[in-house]
Amino acid sequence: MRVMIISTDYGPFLRTLYNPNPSLLGRLLGRKSALQGASYKQQLDTRNDTLFAGSDFYSRNFVALGHEAAEFHVNNGALQSAWLRERGQQVGPRPAVASPLRSPIEPSNIDLEEIIVSQAREMKPDIILNQAVSEVESRVLERLKPYCRLIVGQIASPYPENEPYTAYDLMISSLPNFVNYYRKRGLAAEPNLLGFEPGVLEEVKVAERDVSLSFVGSITSDHGSRYDLVDRLVRATDIQIWGRLVSVPSSSPIMKRYRGEAWGRGMFGVLGRSKITVNQHIDIAENYANNMRLFEATGMGALLITDWKDNIADLFEPGKEVVCYKSVDECIELIDYYSRHEAERAAIAAAGQRRTLQSHSYAQVVADQVRIFEHYLAAKAA
C-alpha cells in the first residue's frame, strides 16, 4: 500500500520551531530563519526530531510493515514551499474562497490547497489518510480523488462545522461515540485507538523523577470542567502545570504553578520526570476513555491518575495499571495516598508502562489501520 498522510501543526509550535528567538530587527526586516531556507528534507527532519504531535510515528510504522508512506504537514508554508521549489513548481496566492487551511508562518499567503493536489498527483497513493479533517475539507479532497483509491478521515477532536464529508470513503476514530456518530450519518466508520511510540524512550532520557505531581494539557472552552479540577488541585496539592492555557485568567492561582507549554520532547520529558500525572478528558469524549495522554504518560512510566470512563478497563486495568477517579475529591485523595505510598505508586506505574508497550504501541495502531484499509480497498474493488 502507498499511504499519503495529511496533517496540520499547531501554530505556536510552528512559530517557535522556525523562529525560536527572533530578534526585533529580524521581525522588522521580515528576515527568514535559517530553517525556512533549508531543503524540504532538512525541514521535515527537524520538525520530526521534536517528536511533536506524533512526529513520523505513523509513516515509520507503515514502512516497517512493508508499505510506502509519507506525512505532509499541509499548513506549514515554509515546508510546503520547499517541496514546490525543489520541483521547479509554483502556485499562486491563497484564493479568495474561505478556507480554514492557513499557514501560521511565512509564506502565509500561498495556495496551500493547490500544493496538496500536486503532492497527491505526484505520489498517487492508494490511501489518503486525512488527520486534518477540520482544516482540509471535502471540497479539497474531492480534487484528490483521481489520484487515489480510498480517502479516510481520522478524527478525535471537535467536529468541524459545515463539513459534508462527501469526499470520504471511511472515517476512523479512537472515540466510540464518534464512530457511532458517523455511522448514524450514513458513513462507513471504524474504531482505531491512539498509541505510544516505544522509540521515544530511547530519544528522551530522563535522569530522575523530580516532579512529584504534574498536569500536562490544555485548558480551553472545550474542557468544561478541567479548569475547576486544576484549580482545586493547585489549592490542595503541589502540582506543577504545563500546557496551553486559554481559559485561565491571569489572576488565577493556577498561574503560580504554570511552567509554560510543553511540546514533543519537552512534553515527554515532563512526563518522564513525573512520579504522578493527572489526566482529564475533553468534553467531546463523553463517557469514553481516549486521549493521547493515556498512552504518553504510561509509556513514559509515570503513574497515571485519570478520570473514570466506561471503557477504561478495555485499555488498562484500573487499580493495577492506572488509577481512576470519579470526582475531584477522590482525585485529591488518590494523589495523597500514592504520594505517601511510593512502592505502590511505582508498581502501578511500571505495570501501566508494560501494558502500553505491549498493547498500545504505534506498531499496533498502524497494523490495525492496515487491516481496515485492506478490507475497504477490497470491498471497493469488488
C-alpha positions in Angstrom: 0.0 0.0 0.0 1.1 3.6 -0.6 -0.3 5.9 2.1 -0.4 9.7 2.0 -0.9 11.2 5.5 -2.2 14.7 5.7 -1.8 16.6 8.9 -1.5 20.1 10.3 0.6 21.6 13.1 -0.3 23.9 16.0 0.5 27.5 15.1 2.6 28.5 18.1 4.7 25.3 17.7 5.5 26.2 14.1 6.3 29.8 15.0 8.7 28.6 17.8 10.2 26.0 15.5 11.1 28.5 12.8 11.9 31.5 14.9 12.8 30.3 18.4 14.5 33.6 19.3 13.5 36.1 16.6 15.2 39.5 17.1 13.2 42.7 16.9 15.3 43.8 13.9 14.7 40.5 12.2 11.0 40.8 12.6 11.0 44.4 11.4 13.0 43.4 8.3 10.9 40.3 7.7 14.0 38.2 7.8 13.5 34.5 7.4 15.0 31.9 9.8 17.7 29.6 8.6 15.3 26.7 8.7 12.9 28.4 6.3 15.6 28.4 3.6 16.6 24.8 4.2 15.7 21.8 2.0 12.4 20.0 2.3 14.1 17.0 3.9 16.0 19.2 6.4 12.9 21.0 7.5 10.9 17.8 7.8 13.7 16.0 9.7 14.0 19.0 12.1 10.2 19.0 12.6 10.1 15.3 13.3 13.1 15.4 15.6 11.0 17.5 18.0 8.7 14.4 18.5 5.7 16.8 18.4 2.2 15.6 17.7 3.0 12.1 16.6 6.2 13.1 14.8 6.6 10.5 12.0 5.2 7.6 14.1 2.5 6.7 11.6 4.6 6.7 8.5 7.6 4.9 10.0 5.3 2.1 11.2 3.7 1.8 7.8 7.2 1.5 6.3 8.2 -1.1 9.0 5.2 -3.2 7.8 6.4 -3.1 4.2 4.3 -0.2 2.9 5.1 3.2 1.5 4.0 6.2 3.5 4.7 9.9 3.8 3.4 12.6 6.0 2.6 16.1 4.7 2.2 18.9 7.2 0.0 21.0 4.9 -0.3 24.2 6.9 3.5 24.6 7.1 4.0 27.3 4.5 7.8 27.1 4.6 7.9 23.3 4.3 5.3 23.1 1.5 7.1 25.9 -0.4 10.4 24.0 -0.2 8.5 21.0 -1.7 7.4 23.2 -4.6 10.8 24.9 -5.0 12.7 21.6 -5.4 10.3 20.5 -8.2 10.5 23.8 -10.0 6.8 24.4 -9.4 4.9 27.5 -8.3 1.4 28.2 -7.1 -0.5 31.4 -6.8 -1.7 33.3 -3.7 -4.3 31.8 -1.5 -7.7 32.0 -3.3 -10.5 34.3 -2.0 -12.7 31.3 -1.0 -13.0 31.0 2.7 -10.8 28.1 4.0 -9.7 27.0 7.4 -6.3 25.9 5.9 -3.8 28.7 6.6 -0.1 28.8 7.3 0.8 30.4 10.6 4.3 31.2 9.3 5.8 32.7 6.2 4.9 32.4 3.4 1.3 32.7 4.7 -0.5 33.7 1.5 0.3 30.8 -0.8 -2.3 28.4 -2.2 -1.8 25.5 0.2 -4.7 23.6 -1.2 -3.1 23.6 -4.7 0.1 22.1 -3.2 -1.8 19.2 -1.7 -3.3 18.5 -5.1 0.2 18.5 -6.6 1.5 16.2 -3.9 -1.3 13.7 -4.4 -0.8 13.8 -8.2 2.9 13.0 -7.7 2.5 10.3 -5.1 -0.6 8.6 -6.5 -1.4 7.0 -3.1 -3.7 4.0 -2.6 -4.9 5.7 0.6 -5.2 9.3 1.6 -5.4 9.4 5.4 -6.6 12.9 6.4 -5.8 13.6 10.0 -6.7 17.3 9.5 -10.5 16.9 9.0 -11.2 20.4 10.3 -8.7 22.1 8.0 -8.7 20.1 4.8 -12.3 20.0 3.7 -14.2 17.7 1.4 -14.1 20.5 -1.2 -10.3 20.0 -1.4 -10.3 16.2 -1.0 -12.7 15.9 -4.0 -9.8 17.2 -6.2 -7.6 14.4 -4.9 -9.9 11.5 -5.8 -8.5 11.0 -9.3 -5.1 10.2 -7.8 -6.1 7.7 -5.0 -8.3 4.7 -4.3 -9.6 5.5 -0.8 -10.0 8.6 1.2 -10.1 8.1 5.0 -10.6 10.7 7.7 -9.2 10.3 11.2 -10.6 12.5 14.0 -11.0 12.6 17.8 -11.3 16.4 18.1 -14.4 18.6 17.9 -16.4 18.1 14.7 -15.7 20.7 12.0 -18.7 22.9 11.2 -20.3 22.7 7.8 -18.3 19.7 6.7 -20.5 17.5 4.4 -18.0 14.5 4.4 -18.8 13.9 0.7 -15.2 13.0 -0.2 -14.7 10.3 2.4 -14.9 6.6 1.9 -14.3 5.9 5.5 -13.9 7.6 8.9 -11.8 6.2 11.7 -11.7 7.4 15.3 -10.4 6.4 18.7 -13.7 7.6 20.2 -16.6 5.0 20.1 -19.1 7.8 20.2 -17.6 9.3 17.1 -17.7 6.0 15.3 -21.4 5.8 16.2 -22.0 9.4 15.1 -20.6 8.8 11.6 -22.4 5.6 11.2 -25.7 7.3 12.0 -24.8 9.9 9.3 -24.6 7.0 6.8 -20.8 7.0 6.6 -18.6 3.9 7.0 -16.7 4.2 10.3 -14.3 2.0 12.2 -12.6 2.3 15.7 -8.8 2.8 15.8 -7.0 3.5 19.0 -4.2 6.0 19.7 -0.8 4.9 21.0 2.7 5.4 22.1 6.0 5.1 20.2 8.4 3.0 22.2 11.4 4.6 20.5 10.6 7.8 22.4 12.2 6.1 25.5 15.5 6.0 23.6 15.1 9.5 22.3 14.1 11.1 25.7 16.4 10.1 28.5 15.3 11.2 32.0 17.8 11.2 34.9 15.3 11.1 37.7 11.6 11.6 38.6 12.0 15.0 40.3 8.4 16.2 39.6 6.1 14.8 42.3 2.9 15.7 40.5 2.2 17.1 37.1 -0.7 18.2 34.8 0.2 18.4 31.1 -2.5 19.6 28.8 -4.8 22.4 27.6 -7.4 24.4 29.4 -9.8 25.9 26.8 -13.5 26.3 26.4 -13.6 22.7 25.1 -12.5 21.5 28.5 -15.6 22.5 30.5 -14.7 21.1 34.0 -10.9 21.0 33.6 -10.4 24.5 35.0 -12.3 23.5 38.2 -10.2 20.3 38.5 -6.8 22.0 38.1 -7.9 25.0 40.3 -8.8 22.6 43.1 -5.5 20.6 42.6 -3.5 23.8 42.8 -5.1 24.6 46.2 -4.8 21.1 47.6 -1.5 19.7 46.2 1.9 20.6 45.0 1.0 20.1 41.3 3.0 21.7 38.6 1.3 22.6 35.3 2.4 22.6 31.7 0.2 23.3 28.6 -1.9 25.7 26.6 -3.9 27.9 29.0 -6.6 29.7 27.0 -9.4 29.9 29.5 -7.4 30.8 32.6 -7.4 34.4 33.9 -4.1 35.9 34.8 -5.3 36.3 38.4 -5.9 32.6 38.8 -3.8 30.7 41.3 -3.2 28.2 38.5 -0.7 30.7 37.0 1.6 30.4 40.0 2.2 26.8 39.2 2.3 27.2 35.5 5.6 26.2 33.9 4.8 27.1 30.2 3.8 25.0 27.2 5.5 21.6 26.7 5.6 20.1 23.2 7.1 17.0 21.8 10.4 16.2 23.6 9.6 18.7 26.3 6.3 17.1 27.0 7.7 13.6 27.0 10.5 14.9 29.3 8.0 16.3 31.8 6.0 13.0 31.9 9.3 11.1 32.2 10.2 13.2 35.2 6.8 12.9 36.8 6.1 10.4 39.6 2.3 11.1 39.2 0.5 12.9 36.4 -3.2 13.8 36.3 -5.4 13.4 33.2 -8.9 14.6 32.4 -10.6 14.0 29.0 -12.1 16.7 26.8 -15.8 17.1 26.9 -16.4 15.5 23.5 -15.1 12.2 24.8 -18.3 11.8 26.8 -18.1 8.6 28.8 -15.2 7.1 26.8 -11.5 7.0 27.7 -9.5 8.3 24.8 -6.7 10.8 24.6 -3.0 10.8 23.8 -2.1 11.4 27.5 -3.3 7.9 28.5 -0.5 6.4 26.4 2.1 9.1 26.6 2.0 9.2 30.4 2.0 5.4 30.9 4.5 4.9 28.1 7.0 7.3 29.9 6.5 5.4 33.2 4.5 7.9 35.3 1.6 6.8 37.5 -1.5 8.0 35.6 -4.4 9.2 37.6 -7.2 9.6 35.1 -10.9 10.3 35.1 -13.1 7.2 35.2 -14.7 6.2 31.8 -17.0 3.3 30.9 -14.4 1.7 28.7 -11.2 2.3 30.7 -10.9 -1.4 31.6 -10.7 -2.2 27.8 -7.4 -0.2 27.8 -5.9 -0.6 31.3 -6.7 -2.5 34.5 -7.9 0.2 37.0 -6.0 0.0 40.2 -3.3 -2.2 38.7 -2.1 -0.3 35.7 -3.7 3.1 36.1 -5.7 4.8 38.9 -9.1 6.3 38.2 -11.1 9.0 40.0 -14.8 9.8 39.7 -14.8 13.2 41.4 -12.3 15.9 42.2 -12.3 15.0 45.9 -11.5 11.4 45.0 -8.7 12.6 42.7 -7.2 14.6 45.6 -7.4 11.6 47.9 -5.7 9.3 45.4 -2.9 11.8 44.9 -2.4 12.0 48.6 -2.4 8.2 49.0 0.1 7.4 46.2 2.3 10.3 47.2 2.7 8.6 50.5 3.0 5.0 49.3 5.9 5.1 46.9 6.2 1.3 46.4 2.6 1.0 45.3 2.9 4.0 43.1 6.0 2.6 41.4 4.4 -0.8 40.9 1.3 0.5 39.2 3.3 2.9 37.0 5.6 0.0 35.9 2.6 -2.2 35.1 1.0 0.6 33.2 4.1 1.1 31.2 4.3 -2.6 30.4 0.7 -2.6 29.2 1.3 0.4 26.9 4.5 -1.1 25.4 2.8 -4.5 24.9 -0.7 -3.4 23.8 -0.8 0.3 22.7 2.3 0.9 20.5 2.0 2.7 17.2 3.1 -0.5 15.5 -0.2 -2.0 16.7 -2.2 1.2 15.9 -0.9 1.2 12.3 -1.3 -2.6 11.9 -4.9 -2.2 12.8 -5.2 0.6 10.2 -3.6 -1.6 7.5 -6.2 -4.3 8.3 -9.0 -1.8 8.0 -7.7 -0.2 4.8 -7.1 -3.5 3.1 -10.7 -4.6 3.9 -12.2 -1.4 2.4 -9.9 -1.4 -0.6 -11.0 -5.0 -1.4 -14.7 -4.1 -0.9 -14.4 -1.0 -3.1 -12.6 -3.1 -5.8 -15.4 -5.7 -5.6 
